[in-house]
Amino acid sequence: MKKVAANALMELRSPKTFRRILRGGIGKYAVYRIAAPEDLLMISRFYQYHKRPNGRGPMTRLLDDVLSSNERGCALVASVGDRIVGSAILARFPGNEEFFPDWWLFGIAVHILLRGAGIGESIVGIALHQAVLLGAKSVYLSVSVGNKAALGLYEKMGFKEVSTPNFEIMLKGMAKESGHQSKIFCRKIVRV
Ligand SMILES: CC(C)(COP(=O)(O)OP(=O)(O)OC[C@H]1O[C@@H](n2cnc3c(N)ncnc32)[C@H](O)[C@@H]1OP(=O)(O)O)[C@@H](O)C(=O)NCCC(=O)NCCS
């Protein structure tokens, strides 16, 4: 039911003109920052990790890691007032580059009612800026094939579909369980 509502809202925001109006309105109230360790609970709530059956799953651990060590990466958050309304995790996996080369973006998400207002684009933009500062050569992410809004966002931000054979094997395994096919995209960092 929730998925049907989310898809309906995504379709509603399909016309670019509608998104432009949202940007000029609610989009202006969002404030962006790099999350601090004390944001852990609020970000977990935003992602609704606390409601998951496995509680402390791999994403919770990743969030923990990036909030406690700059070496591993960082979490970016967008807030309106004192509420987190968007987030993303920028991370790298030292010692596991065979599966996860260079830097990766995970959990890019915006509150369902605020989508289409430019918040996702700003979060990804800030994440890419952080990746530059952290010395990244490229930033990877995976996205479900039918996720029109996310695909539009990543294409707009200069991500291109790539092949990373080891990670693809893992994705195929996950697709068998979840039924969701995913693609991998990469944004090369150009230094001038
Ligand atoms: C994907 C998501 C993060 C995009 O964030 P957002 O704040 O809604 O997107 P923005 O308003 O910043 O839009 C940026 C670009 O994305 C694309 N886009 C966003 N919504 C779109 C829609 N409904 N249909 C088509 N393209 C869309 C457009 O290219 C847009 O640029 P434009 O408005 O200049 O045309 C958001 O929809 C979301 O949280 N979705 C659910 C979680 C998710 O799927 N995350 C991605 C995991 S890989």
The ligand as a Tripos MOL2 file, in Angstrom:
@<TRIPOS>MOLECULE
LIG
   48    50     1     0     0
SMALL
NO_CHARGES

@<TRIPOS>ATOM
      1 C1         15.2010    9.5130   -5.7500 C.3       1 LIG1
      2 C2         15.0380   10.6910   -4.7770 C.3       1 LIG1
      3 C3         16.1570   10.6580   -3.7390 C.3       1 LIG1
      4 C4         15.1410   11.9990   -5.5820 C.3       1 LIG1
      5 O1         15.1600   13.0850   -4.6770 O.3       1 LIG1
      6 P1         14.2310   14.3700   -4.9270 P.3       1 LIG1
      7 O2         14.5300   15.3670   -3.9100 O.co2     1 LIG1
      8 O3         12.8180   13.9150   -5.0450 O.co2     1 LIG1
      9 O4         14.7400   14.8360   -6.3930 O.3       1 LIG1
     10 P2         15.0200   16.3290   -6.8640 P.3       1 LIG1
     11 O5         13.8100   17.1530   -6.6330 O.co2     1 LIG1
     12 O6         16.2900   16.8010   -6.2890 O.co2     1 LIG1
     13 O7         15.1590   16.1220   -8.4290 O.3       1 LIG1
     14 C5         16.4370   16.0300   -9.0670 C.3       1 LIG1
     15 C6         16.2760   15.3990  -10.4380 C.3       1 LIG1
     16 O8         15.8300   14.0350  -10.2970 O.3       1 LIG1
     17 C7         14.9070   13.7080  -11.3570 C.3       1 LIG1
     18 N1         13.5680   13.4590  -10.7860 N.ar      1 LIG1
     19 C8         13.1710   13.6740   -9.5040 C.ar      1 LIG1
     20 N2         11.8820   13.2660   -9.3400 N.ar      1 LIG1
     21 C9         11.4870   12.7920  -10.5180 C.ar      1 LIG1
     22 C10        10.2600   12.2000  -10.9720 C.ar      1 LIG1
     23 N3          9.2080   12.0390  -10.1490 N.pl3     1 LIG1
     24 N4         10.1840   11.7690  -12.2480 N.ar      1 LIG1
     25 C11        11.2470   11.9180  -13.0800 C.ar      1 LIG1
     26 N5         12.4430   12.4620  -12.7130 N.ar      1 LIG1
     27 C12        12.5500   12.8940  -11.4580 C.ar      1 LIG1
     28 C13        14.8960   14.9350  -12.2770 C.3       1 LIG1
     29 O9         15.9530   14.7880  -13.2060 O.3       1 LIG1
     30 C14        15.2150   16.0580  -11.2940 C.3       1 LIG1
     31 O10        15.7470   17.2080  -11.9010 O.3       1 LIG1
     32 P3         14.7150   18.3200  -12.5460 P.3       1 LIG1
     33 O11        13.6720   18.5980  -11.5040 O.co2     1 LIG1
     34 O12        15.5780   19.5160  -12.8270 O.co2     1 LIG1
     35 O13        14.1530   17.6860  -13.7690 O.co2     1 LIG1
     36 C15        13.6430   10.6560   -4.0780 C.3       1 LIG1
     37 O14        12.6490   10.5610   -5.0620 O.3       1 LIG1
     38 C16        13.4730    9.5160   -3.0680 C.2       1 LIG1
     39 O15        13.7690    9.6520   -1.8880 O.2       1 LIG1
     40 N6         13.0060    8.3470   -3.5330 N.am      1 LIG1
     41 C17        12.8030    7.1860   -2.6500 C.3       1 LIG1
     42 C18        14.1220    6.5820   -2.2160 C.3       1 LIG1
     43 C19        14.9370    6.1580   -3.4180 C.2       1 LIG1
     44 O16        14.4140    5.5690   -4.3500 O.2       1 LIG1
     45 N7         16.2390    6.4510   -3.3650 N.am      1 LIG1
     46 C20        17.1710    6.1000   -4.4160 C.3       1 LIG1
     47 C21        17.8760    4.8680   -4.0390 C.3       1 LIG1
     48 S1         19.0680    4.4130   -5.2850 S.3       1 LIG1
@<TRIPOS>BOND
     1     1     2 1
     2     2     3 1
     3     2     4 1
     4     2    36 1
     5     4     5 1
     6     5     6 1
     7     6     7 2
     8     6     8 1
     9     6     9 1
    10     9    10 1
    11    10    11 2
    12    10    12 1
    13    10    13 1
    14    13    14 1
    15    14    15 1
    16    15    16 1
    17    15    30 1
    18    16    17 1
    19    17    18 1
    20    17    28 1
    21    18    19 ar
    22    18    27 ar
    23    19    20 ar
    24    20    21 ar
    25    21    22 ar
    26    21    27 ar
    27    22    23 1
    28    22    24 ar
    29    24    25 ar
    30    25    26 ar
    31    26    27 ar
    32    28    29 1
    33    28    30 1
    34    30    31 1
    35    31    32 1
    36    32    33 2
    37    32    34 1
    38    32    35 1
    39    36    37 1
    40    36    38 1
    41    38    39 2
    42    38    40 1
    43    40    41 1
    44    41    42 1
    45    42    43 1
    46    43    44 2
    47    43    45 1
    48    45    46 1
    49    46    47 1
    50    47    48 1
@<TRIPOS>SUBSTRUCTURE
     1 LIG1         1 GROUP 0 **** ****
